[in-house]
Amino acid sequence: MGVPWPEIALAYRQLRDGTQYWIDHSVYPADELAIRYKHRLVSIHPFPNGNGRHSRLLGDLLVESLGRPVFTWGTETDDPRTRYLQALKQADTDNIVPLLKFARQ
């Protein structure tokens, strides 16, 4: 799971720089940009535990810095953990829409 530990710093630097490019060039709307950032960060998996919480927090901070409200992360759904994991698996296949929808439910 995640990138090999010697590659974590490089993977994060690439994510940071790529995210800045997305912001500077308005590549995605704010919600999608933050969700793509969150998904990539959790897939880097920099910590033994807490990667989901960490990536959701940073996704919230990013989207808020872009002028949008923080995400609700499925608080309006039944069984949010299962729905979250299903949405992550879809995002792993380049279908970001379920994770984007989940984040605003």
N, C-alpha and C positions, 0 to 999 in steps of 0.2 A: 504494500500500500504506500502510495506517495513516491517521491523521487528518492534515490539513494542519498543518505545523509551528507556525503561530501558535496552533493550538487544542490543542496537546499538554498544556500546563499545566492548562487547564480540564478536558480529558478525564480527566487523571489525578486532579485534585481531585474530580471527580464519582465516579470509581471508588473513591477512598479513602473518601469520605463514604458512598457506597452500601454498600461493604464493611463499614464500621463499623455501619451500620444492620442489615445481615444478621447480624452478630455479636450486636449488642445485642438483636435480636428473634428469634434462633434460627431464621432463615428457612430455612437449609439445614444439613444435617449438615456437620461440619468438612471432610471430604474434598471434598465437592461445592462448598462455599463457596470453598475454596482453589483448586480447579480453575476455577471460574467467574472468580475474580479473575485467575488466571494467563492464562486465555484472553482476557479483556478487555484486560489489560495488553499482551499480545503483539499484539492487534489495534490498539491505539493506536500501536504501533511507534515509540517515542520515539527510537530510535537508528538510524544507518545500518546497523549490524551488531551482532549479539549479542543481539537481542531475545528469541529463544527461550531462550538460556542465562539471561539476566537474569530473564525471567518464571518460568522453572522454579525458579531460586534463591529468588525472592520467594514463590512458591507453597509451596516447602518450608519457608521460615521462617514463613509464615503458618500452615500446617497444624501445624507443630511447636508454635507458640505456642498453638494450640487443643487441645493435649494428644495429638496423633496423631503417629505416626512420619513422617519425611520420605518422599516418594514414591520409587519405584524407577525410574520413567520408562522402562519397557519393557526393562529389562535382562534379563528372562527371555524375550524374544521374539526371533525371527529378524528381521533387517532392521529394527531399531528406528526408524531415521530415516524410512523409508517408512511404517511403521505410525503414527508420530507425525504426519507430515504428513497422512495420511488421517484420523486422529482430529481434527486441527485443522479440516480441511475440513468434517467432520460437525458440529463445534461451531459453525462459521460458519453452519450451517443450523438452529441451536437444538437440535441433538441432542448434548448434552454427555456422554452415556453412553459412547461409545467413548473419549473422552479421559479420562474418569474411570477406566475399566477399564485403559487403557494406563498410566496413572500408577501403578497398583498392580501391574503385571506385572513 
